[in-house]
Amino acid sequence: MTAILALLITANLAEGKDDLDKALVPKLAEQAVLAAIKSPDLTVVHLWAPWCSNCQAELKEGGWLKVVKANPQVKFYFVSVWDDGADGKSMLQRFQIADEPNVTILADPGPRRGDNKIKRFAGMPVSWIPATWVYKDGDLRYSLKYGEVRFDVLQQFFEDSKLEWSHKGEPKLPE
């Protein structure tokens, strides 16, 4: 999917379709995520920006690299938002995350500030970064917003998401 996105964007740039790029890129990034979260596998969508101090702290501590490497079956989508279209790949490369086979890097081309910055992505509100969403089978299992991820908690969310979420056969509480 990433290769297709890059090919479409590159083809439009080569033809000088700057206006089309600005309209197409957010839709392609969002469409890629919407398709990915339908997977029966665990999918993590991480909204971040290279300039964000909380996002930088997560990278400096090495938590993202450890969790990505420890969970090769989980697909990670790092979506840079509020950064004028920059995807943050160079920063993810600096922390050895960008080239992991289970990582996809995307960007929203919108501005960093003002009324035009992204407020929703994949049907979810975006009011703060970093924000991390864990999906399985198209269902949002966990949503972490308003601060840095505690990676031991994120790992526990992965383990919990593998379980059957049902209480069939358990006694009900009296009403």
Contacts in CASP RR format, 6 or more apart in sequence:
PFRMAT RR
TARGET T0000
AUTHOR 0000-0000-0000
METHOD contacts of the structure
MODEL  1
MTAILALLITANLAEGKDDLDKALVPKLAEQAVLAAIKSPDLTVVHLWAP
WCSNCQAELKEGGWLKVVKANPQVKFYFVSVWDDGADGKSMLQRFQIADE
PNVTILADPGPRRGDNKIKRFAGMPVSWIPATWVYKDGDLRYSLKYGEVR
FDVLQQFFEDSKLEWSHKGEPKLPE
1 32 0 8 1.000
1 35 0 8 1.000
1 36 0 8 1.000
1 104 0 8 1.000
2 32 0 8 1.000
2 104 0 8 1.000
2 105 0 8 1.000
2 106 0 8 1.000
5 28 0 8 1.000
5 29 0 8 1.000
5 32 0 8 1.000
5 106 0 8 1.000
8 24 0 8 1.000
8 28 0 8 1.000
9 21 0 8 1.000
9 24 0 8 1.000
9 25 0 8 1.000
9 28 0 8 1.000
12 20 0 8 1.000
12 21 0 8 1.000
12 24 0 8 1.000
13 21 0 8 1.000
21 109 0 8 1.000
22 109 0 8 1.000
25 85 0 8 1.000
25 107 0 8 1.000
25 108 0 8 1.000
25 109 0 8 1.000
26 108 0 8 1.000
26 109 0 8 1.000
26 110 0 8 1.000
26 118 0 8 1.000
29 79 0 8 1.000
29 106 0 8 1.000
29 107 0 8 1.000
29 108 0 8 1.000
30 121 0 8 1.000
30 122 0 8 1.000
32 77 0 8 1.000
32 104 0 8 1.000
32 106 0 8 1.000
33 45 0 8 1.000
33 77 0 8 1.000
33 79 0 8 1.000
33 106 0 8 1.000
33 121 0 8 1.000
33 122 0 8 1.000
34 122 0 8 1.000
36 43 0 8 1.000
36 45 0 8 1.000
36 75 0 8 1.000
36 77 0 8 1.000
36 104 0 8 1.000
36 135 0 8 1.000
37 43 0 8 1.000
37 45 0 8 1.000
37 122 0 8 1.000
37 135 0 8 1.000
37 138 0 8 1.000
37 140 0 8 1.000
38 137 0 8 1.000
38 138 0 8 1.000
39 75 0 8 1.000
39 135 0 8 1.000
39 136 0 8 1.000
39 137 0 8 1.000
39 138 0 8 1.000
40 136 0 8 1.000
40 137 0 8 1.000
41 73 0 8 1.000
41 74 0 8 1.000
41 75 0 8 1.000
41 136 0 8 1.000
42 71 0 8 1.000
42 73 0 8 1.000
42 74 0 8 1.000
42 75 0 8 1.000
42 134 0 8 1.000
42 135 0 8 1.000
42 136 0 8 1.000
42 141 0 8 1.000
42 158 0 8 1.000
42 161 0 8 1.000
42 162 0 8 1.000
43 74 0 8 1.000
43 75 0 8 1.000
43 76 0 8 1.000
43 77 0 8 1.000
43 134 0 8 1.000
43 135 0 8 1.000
43 136 0 8 1.000
44 74 0 8 1.000
44 75 0 8 1.000
44 76 0 8 1.000
44 77 0 8 1.000
44 132 0 8 1.000
44 133 0 8 1.000
44 134 0 8 1.000
44 135 0 8 1.000
44 154 0 8 1.000
45 77 0 8 1.000
45 79 0 8 1.000
45 121 0 8 1.000
45 122 0 8 1.000
45 132 0 8 1.000
45 133 0 8 1.000
45 135 0 8 1.000
46 64 0 8 1.000
46 76 0 8 1.000
46 77 0 8 1.000
46 78 0 8 1.000
46 79 0 8 1.000
46 130 0 8 1.000
46 131 0 8 1.000
46 132 0 8 1.000
46 133 0 8 1.000
47 79 0 8 1.000
47 81 0 8 1.000
47 121 0 8 1.000
47 126 0 8 1.000
47 129 0 8 1.000
47 130 0 8 1.000
47 131 0 8 1.000
47 132 0 8 1.000
48 55 0 8 1.000
48 58 0 8 1.000
48 78 0 8 1.000
48 79 0 8 1.000
48 80 0 8 1.000
48 81 0 8 1.000
48 129 0 8 1.000
48 130 0 8 1.000
49 55 0 8 1.000
49 80 0 8 1.000
49 81 0 8 1.000
49 82 0 8 1.000
49 83 0 8 1.000
49 88 0 8 1.000
49 112 0 8 1.000
49 129 0 8 1.000
50 56 0 8 1.000
50 80 0 8 1.000
50 83 0 8 1.000
50 86 0 8 1.000
50 88 0 8 1.000
50 90 0 8 1.000
50 91 0 8 1.000
51 83 0 8 1.000
51 112 0 8 1.000
52 129 0 8 1.000
52 130 0 8 1.000
54 129 0 8 1.000
54 130 0 8 1.000
54 147 0 8 1.000
54 148 0 8 1.000
55 129 0 8 1.000
55 130 0 8 1.000
56 91 0 8 1.000
57 148 0 8 1.000
58 64 0 8 1.000
58 130 0 8 1.000
58 148 0 8 1.000
58 149 0 8 1.000
59 91 0 8 1.000
59 92 0 8 1.000
59 95 0 8 1.000
59 97 0 8 1.000
60 95 0 8 1.000
62 95 0 8 1.000
63 149 0 8 1.000
63 151 0 8 1.000
64 95 0 8 1.000
64 97 0 8 1.000
64 151 0 8 1.000
65 95 0 8 1.000
65 96 0 8 1.000
65 97 0 8 1.000
65 100 0 8 1.000
66 151 0 8 1.000
67 151 0 8 1.000
67 154 0 8 1.000
67 155 0 8 1.000
68 74 0 8 1.000
68 76 0 8 1.000
68 97 0 8 1.000
68 100 0 8 1.000
68 102 0 8 1.000
68 103 0 8 1.000
69 100 0 8 1.000
70 155 0 8 1.000
71 102 0 8 1.000
71 155 0 8 1.000
71 158 0 8 1.000
72 101 0 8 1.000
72 102 0 8 1.000
73 102 0 8 1.000
74 102 0 8 1.000
74 158 0 8 1.000
75 102 0 8 1.000
75 104 0 8 1.000
76 100 0 8 1.000
76 102 0 8 1.000
76 103 0 8 1.000
76 104 0 8 1.000
77 103 0 8 1.000
77 104 0 8 1.000
77 106 0 8 1.000
78 88 0 8 1.000
78 92 0 8 1.000
78 97 0 8 1.000
78 103 0 8 1.000
78 104 0 8 1.000
78 105 0 8 1.000
78 106 0 8 1.000
79 106 0 8 1.000
79 107 0 8 1.000
79 108 0 8 1.000
79 121 0 8 1.000
80 86 0 8 1.000
80 87 0 8 1.000
80 88 0 8 1.000
80 105 0 8 1.000
80 106 0 8 1.000
80 107 0 8 1.000
80 108 0 8 1.000
81 107 0 8 1.000
81 108 0 8 1.000
81 110 0 8 1.000
81 117 0 8 1.000
81 118 0 8 1.000
81 121 0 8 1.000
81 126 0 8 1.000
81 129 0 8 1.000
82 108 0 8 1.000
82 110 0 8 1.000
82 111 0 8 1.000
82 112 0 8 1.000
82 113 0 8 1.000
82 117 0 8 1.000
82 118 0 8 1.000
82 129 0 8 1.000
83 107 0 8 1.000
83 112 0 8 1.000
84 109 0 8 1.000
84 110 0 8 1.000
84 111 0 8 1.000
84 112 0 8 1.000
85 107 0 8 1.000
85 108 0 8 1.000
85 109 0 8 1.000
85 110 0 8 1.000
86 107 0 8 1.000
87 105 0 8 1.000
87 106 0 8 1.000
87 107 0 8 1.000
88 105 0 8 1.000
88 107 0 8 1.000
89 98 0 8 1.000
89 105 0 8 1.000
92 98 0 8 1.000
92 103 0 8 1.000
92 105 0 8 1.000
93 99 0 8 1.000
97 103 0 8 1.000
98 105 0 8 1.000
108 118 0 8 1.000
108 121 0 8 1.000
110 116 0 8 1.000
110 117 0 8 1.000
110 118 0 8 1.000
111 117 0 8 1.000
118 126 0 8 1.000
119 125 0 8 1.000
119 126 0 8 1.000
119 127 0 8 1.000
120 126 0 8 1.000
122 133 0 8 1.000
124 131 0 8 1.000
124 133 0 8 1.000
124 140 0 8 1.000
124 143 0 8 1.000
127 145 0 8 1.000
128 145 0 8 1.000
128 146 0 8 1.000
128 147 0 8 1.000
130 147 0 8 1.000
130 148 0 8 1.000
130 149 0 8 1.000
131 143 0 8 1.000
131 144 0 8 1.000
131 145 0 8 1.000
131 146 0 8 1.000
132 142 0 8 1.000
132 143 0 8 1.000
132 144 0 8 1.000
132 145 0 8 1.000
132 149 0 8 1.000
132 154 0 8 1.000
133 140 0 8 1.000
133 142 0 8 1.000
133 143 0 8 1.000
133 144 0 8 1.000
134 140 0 8 1.000
134 141 0 8 1.000
134 142 0 8 1.000
134 143 0 8 1.000
134 144 0 8 1.000
134 154 0 8 1.000
134 157 0 8 1.000
134 158 0 8 1.000
134 161 0 8 1.000
135 141 0 8 1.000
136 161 0 8 1.000
141 157 0 8 1.000
141 160 0 8 1.000
141 161 0 8 1.000
142 157 0 8 1.000
142 161 0 8 1.000
144 154 0 8 1.000
END
